Amino acid sequence: MANPPRTNPQGRRPASAPVRPRQAPTQSAPAAKGLLATRFNLGQQFRAESPNFYWLAGVTLLTVLIGLIMVLSASAVDSFLTDGGFFVSFFKQAGSAIIAIPLMLFVSRFPLEIYRKWALLALIASGALQLLVFTPLGVESGGNRNWVDIGIQVQPSEFIKLTVAIWLGVNLPEIINRVGPYSFRIFLSIFPVYGVAFFVLLGGDLGTTIIIFAIIMGCIAFSGVADRVIVLPTVAVSAVVAFYVVTSPNRMNRIMSFLSENCTDYTNACWQPLHGKWALANGGIFGVGLGQSKAKWSWLPAADNDYIFAIIGEELGLIGALLIIVLFVVMAVTFTRIIRSAKDPLVRITTGGIMIWIVGQAFVNIGVVVGLLPVLGVPLPLLSSGGSALVMTLLAIGVVLSFTREEKPIKKPLGRRR
């Protein structure tokens, strides 16, 4: 039986409560909403769907942090003798890192259309900057004229490495579609990159020129051309390098001292490589301790630059040296994962070129320090002192990070399919 309706004491039904009129939103509500939306949008902007983003960013930042610590240790003595302060080189490197890391994150937001639109202009600009080394602004060091003094010294060839990789990533797919993957005309169609590389060679920096040509050949290899198309240009480039080595007494002296079983030119060509190996040997397994290196006391030239790996091995031992190698191996694996998951040839080619540049140069530098290669004068990426190199390397990694935004989330680990 249904309950009777409620009534008031007078026997009437209670009147319904009056509806309050809805108040108009105050001025602070839209502002608060806009603030929340801004925070939400920023979160979306810096959200990465691919784990490759976090792997690459994480290993990069860790390597930079180790590099700053080791630059402080390796450069303290020379900084005091040259500039009167222990921290001069460190502050320069730290300042470059403070500028470069936000730039890396900013570039990581770029869409692919940005690279397609500005690749040619960036390549031309890098070539124009390199030509400045032949003006009164140019600075010569160690027989190489590869720096420009504009209040601070910058190295335009580092910019060329990045612009070459991007330009090839943008243009190689179209060139291959036009001439075919088996045609040697591919190499005739990429003449702009030869021009900027030649500008670097004119400055006398053979080591950087070799790295640039390695980037070019790496981009071509990752573009999908036939293997036989790559062999002949590689031989041609090797012949050019051999010519420049033979015609340079300084380079020939380095090569001959490297090839000799017992280096006798202790005070000249053998000084740096021998002291580098002695520093590694002095470190043993666990190292002599951070800041306790003996080689950096003016015994080892370029202790904070080309030979910083020797200081790492001396102060942190075999454990520290292996840690650096593992970091670059992880970086190489992450680059490879990005290449394998790439849908756009621009991503595949440019990432391949940047991987050859950073990881390849790292292992070339390590090979020089441990005595597997002759002295080439190339720094250890992300670790050696040098503001231009650090900024451009982090910008290159920012470019690859932007490519990870194009990936779909990886649900299964990459491996052999069954």
Rosetta blueprint (number, residue, H / E / L):
1 M L
2 A L
3 N L
4 P L
5 P L
6 R L
7 T L
8 N L
9 P L
10 Q L
11 G L
12 R L
13 R L
14 P L
15 A L
16 S L
17 A L
18 P L
19 V L
20 R L
21 P L
22 R L
23 Q L
24 A L
25 P L
26 T L
27 Q L
28 S H
29 A H
30 P H
31 A H
32 A H
33 K H
34 G H
35 L H
36 L H
37 A H
38 T H
39 R H
40 F H
41 N H
42 L H
43 G H
44 Q H
45 Q H
46 F L
47 R L
48 A L
49 E L
50 S L
51 P H
52 N H
53 F H
54 Y H
55 W H
56 L H
57 A H
58 G H
59 V H
60 T H
61 L H
62 L H
63 T H
64 V H
65 L H
66 I H
67 G H
68 L H
69 I H
70 M H
71 V H
72 L H
73 S H
74 A H
75 S H
76 A H
77 V H
78 D H
79 S H
80 F H
81 L H
82 T H
83 D H
84 G L
85 G L
86 F L
87 F L
88 V H
89 S H
90 F H
91 F H
92 K H
93 Q H
94 A H
95 G H
96 S H
97 A H
98 I H
99 I H
100 A H
101 I H
102 P H
103 L H
104 M H
105 L H
106 F H
107 V H
108 S L
109 R L
110 F L
111 P L
112 L H
113 E H
114 I H
115 Y H
116 R H
117 K H
118 W H
119 A H
120 L H
121 L H
122 A H
123 L H
124 I H
125 A H
126 S H
127 G H
128 A H
129 L H
130 Q H
131 L H
132 L H
133 V H
134 F H
135 T L
136 P L
137 L L
138 G E
139 V E
140 E E
141 S E
142 G L
143 G L
144 N E
145 R E
146 N E
147 W E
148 V E
149 D E
150 I L
151 G L
152 I L
153 Q E
154 V E
155 Q L
156 P H
157 S H
158 E H
159 F H
160 I H
161 K H
162 L H
163 T H
164 V H
165 A H
166 I H
167 W H
168 L H
169 G H
170 V H
171 N H
172 L H
173 P H
174 E H
175 I H
176 I H
177 N H
178 R H
179 V H
180 G L
181 P L
182 Y L
183 S L
184 F L
185 R H
186 I H
187 F H
188 L H
189 S L
190 I L
191 F H
192 P H
193 V H
194 Y H
195 G H
196 V H
197 A H
198 F H
199 F H
200 V H
201 L H
202 L H
203 G L
204 G L
205 D L
206 L H
207 G H
208 T H
209 T H
210 I H
211 I H
212 I H
213 F H
214 A H
215 I H
216 I H
217 M H
218 G H
219 C H
220 I H
221 A H
222 F H
223 S L
224 G L
225 V L
226 A L
227 D H
228 R H
229 V H
230 I H
231 V H
232 L H
233 P H
234 T H
235 V H
236 A H
237 V H
238 S H
239 A H
240 V H
241 V H
242 A H
243 F H
244 Y H
245 V H
246 V H
247 T L
248 S L
249 P H
250 N H
251 R H
252 M H
253 N H
254 R H
255 I H
256 M H
257 S H
258 F H
259 L H
260 S L
261 E L
262 N L
263 C L
264 T L
265 D L
266 Y L
267 T L
268 N L
269 A L
270 C L
271 W H
272 Q H
273 P H
274 L H
275 H H
276 G H
277 K H
278 W H
279 A H
280 L H
281 A H
282 N H
283 G H
284 G L
285 I L
286 F L
287 G L
288 V L
289 G L
290 L L
291 G L
292 Q L
293 S L
294 K L
295 A L
296 K L
297 W L
298 S L
299 W L
300 L L
301 P L
302 A L
303 A L
304 D L
305 N L
306 D L
307 Y L
308 I H
309 F H
310 A H
311 I H
312 I H
313 G H
314 E H
315 E H
316 L H
317 G H
318 L H
319 I H
320 G H
321 A H
322 L H
323 L H
324 I H
325 I H
326 V H
327 L H
328 F H
329 V H
330 V H
331 M H
332 A H
333 V H
334 T H
335 F H
336 T H
337 R H
338 I H
339 I H
340 R H
341 S L
342 A L
343 K L
344 D L
345 P H
346 L H
347 V H
348 R H
349 I H
350 T H
351 T H
352 G H
353 G H
354 I H
355 M H
356 I H
357 W H
358 I H
359 V H
360 G H
361 Q H
362 A H
363 F H
364 V H
365 N H
366 I H
367 G H
368 V H
369 V H
370 V H
371 G L
372 L L
373 L L
374 P L
375 V L
376 L L
377 G L
378 V L
379 P L
380 L L
381 P L
382 L L
383 L L
384 S L
385 S L
386 G L
387 G H
388 S H
389 A H
390 L H
391 V H
392 M H
393 T H
394 L H
395 L H
396 A H
397 I H
398 G H
399 V H
400 V H
401 L H
402 S H
403 F H
404 T H
405 R L
406 E L
407 E L
408 K L
409 P L
410 I L
411 K L
412 K L
413 P L
414 L L
415 G L
416 R L
417 R L
418 R L
